[in-house]
Amino acid sequence: MAERVGKPHVVVRVATLDDDPGMSPQYHIWTSHNQPWLSYEGLAEFERWQPDRS
C-alpha cells in the first residue's frame, strides 16, 4: 500500500493484502492496460488517471 503526503487516497497494488482491509475500491485507473475479460462491477473506470487527479 502506498500513501501520498497531502493526498486523500492510498494506492493498493494487486496481491498485497492478506486480509479484508474493511474498505472497497472507489474506481479503477489505468484500465487501458487491462485484459478484455476483466470486469469492474459497476465502478468508475479511467484509461489513465482519474480526472480530478492533481
N, C-alpha and C positions, 0 to 999 in steps of 0.2 A: 504494500500500500504506500502511496506517495502523497504527502501533503505539501501544498504550496503556500508560503507565507503570504498572508493578506488575501487569500482566495477562500471562498466558502465551500469548496468541494475537495474531495480526495480522488485519487486515481487508484482503482483496484485492478491489478493485472490478472489475467486468466490463470487459474490454478494456484492462486496464492492463499486461499482460505481453506482451513481445515474444518472449521465450524461455521454455523449460521451466524453472520455478523449482526443480524437483527435490523437490517435496513435493505431497501430494494433499489435497483438502478432507476435513475430518473430519465436517462436517454442513452443512446449508443452513438459513439463517434467513430470516424474513420471507416464507415460502412462500405466505402468504395473498394476496400480490400477484402471483402467477405466472399465466402462461397455462396453460390446461388441458392443452396438449400437451407441456409441459416435464417431463422425466424426470430423476430423481436417481440412477439406477444403484445403488439399494440403500442409499444413505447416509441417515442420520437426517434428518428434516425437522421444522422447527418453524415454526408460523404466525407467530410473532413471535421473541423472543429464545429462546435455549436455556435450559432450566430452571435450570441451575447458574450463570447469569449473576448477578453481584452488582453 
